[in-house]
């Protein structure tokens, strides 16, 4: 995988937004011109999508923030029959209904000023339009009439899978153009996240479309409840994760308050490590491990009776650095975080050839951070130069180069998406 | 539970006989046997996967779908292979598996029976909404009742739990989850009978599985979170050896006071955290000072008195701690205004801080420190009573006295049991600390 410094491309974001807006406007115009077909169905699905969007959570790092909204929108796009009567609504109506419902559902989020709403809306409109355009015109023309029974169910599932894949590409493209992180790893993360909530959304979308076809609108409340439960448990999971991250951050600040390291050191190392990890194409779980390890990399110093001057471990002799690293690993093991975090903390002072990638990143970034501290305006360049000179044994050359790229790109202003 | 009482064995044997009686009409029933085999293997496979991946849920939707689709004796067969193959956590394995199989088979049979009696099978075939919901609801109720009644029976016989207590809450607690499983099972049954067939029915299980997976993840994450809080406390222990266990005990005493004052459970839990974390700011105090033997100079005392502010600085970013953060900051304030860091008076001091202050002083007096022996509990309470009003809130002291009179003082230090590999008190050249 080649990773070059890429310019930011807000034009791609603008393009996607413009496409979605055009589509939405066109669909609204067509729907207004031809009038709504089957209003009760449209209203029921609209309410479903609105409820799903209202329950959307923001801020957490999850792929699909409103699974109920997504599943409801996709099942309306793939709705072929209602209580065994063929449905007559077209693709334009699907897009219009979902757009209206999503807009209503977004109001509280906008009012509270949370999260990038435009990206979310654009993705929802484009993916629903894709599914609807693939299905409704062909269905209304009778192309699927000879697909019966289980074959029809599998057809819906396949269409949904295709839609969700496209949505992944779209999400990765949006994140890429917004942050400048490499596209490949972003797409890989999106695809991996698909296995969890994505598959649930697909299955629920298909089941709802089929169930409404069999029993009519009764299916919506009956089946909503289990999925609402899924959504709530996801929400709780996100909440637990958040408090957990806060606690780790507090533990990391223990060394700062104890006067072992300069204020903000752990947080800066964590942010810069994450950026370098992204640049090197680490996966999302690897990035989480890297971030936790970077936050806690100095925790071993708590075991020292007297602080190291200015917390500058990078200038200590090698064996001493390794001893502190081992003590830190022992403390981290007590915290119950992923054991791989403890491994990274333990091995942060080893020569880079023996280290796992995350430990290499923590080591180089920590050294850079310590060298820049109080070094004045020329500090970053001198520090990078120092690191480059030590790439023979201590610091991995590819990590140092990636660090240089990240710094040049000025990614240190942490992007909101992601 | 090595020795199972004979009456529990007899109870299980009786259940097996009843189950066999329920299965007797099997040869005459016309059931789609392939459906029985499919559902049974689905249930068995699901339970196996759940046990291996530590899912939280059980595959009740499959069982209930069986009850909605099949004649009762055939439906009762569905859980049997899965229950017999499942892994029992404790000995005796065979008895536990048989008990589980009989319990589930009887519960499914009861659900199927009720559903059949209400004509639910035809309603599912048509499908006749909303009548389907009535029949299914009754069946779910029967399933839940049978499950909890049998469960209460075994609890009463094997563990000698009083019958009343064994049953109380069991039904109410399990009704909501079983009802959601019932809805999923109903959807499975309806789709199974629809033209789209079993393929569509199986899709229903996918979101349920994801939901269980998330549930398991979040309980794992919560355990990790608790461990991290404990690590914060242990970090203090690393620096300040002689207060070992102090934090946990203060947490316990704070919890007792809070409960005695009639606070709700969430607040009691927050106060427990407040007690556990009250001294976390000692991390900011130089280790040499904390470990110093002998009297402190005024200068050194001032440095140590900074620890509430350090502690607050550390925990203020942890959202769920709530008012525990105020307790960390103010637990050294005194009612007469002579405390630190801010010298607050009376009701200016947050309630949580007043609770923790009493708990902290109580444990400091009743535990052995390097410079003095522990005092007996009555002497400590007397001392607290003397200082009530000037230093401590009399309400909190009275609450502690009442709670101790009722429950006694049994400080359980969980942290000590769960710290096999802590590099306790860290010696300078400790290379072997990694394992």
Interface residues (C-beta under 8 A of the other chain):
Chain A: X148 X149 X150 X152 X153 X154 X157 X196 X197 X199 X200 X202 X203 X204 X206 X207 X210 X211 X213 X214 X215 X216 X218 X219 X222 X223 X225 X226 X227 X229 X230 X233 X234 X236 X237 X240 X241 X242 X243 X244 X246 X247 X248 X249 X250 X251 X253 X254 X257 X258 X259 X299 X302 X303 X304 X305 X306 X323 X326 X327 X329 X330 X331 X333 X334 X335 X336 X337 X346
Chain B: X127 X129 X130 X133 X180 X183 X184 X186 X187 X190 X191 X194 X195 X196 X197 X198 X199 X200 X203 X204 X206 X207 X208 X210 X211 X213 X214 X215 X217 X218 X221 X222 X223 X224 X225 X226 X227 X228 X229 X230 X231 X232 X234 X235 X238 X239 X280 X281 X283 X284 X285 X286 X287 X288 X310 X313 X314 X315 X317 X318 X319 X320 X419 X421 X422 X423 X426 X428 X429 X430 X431 X433 X434
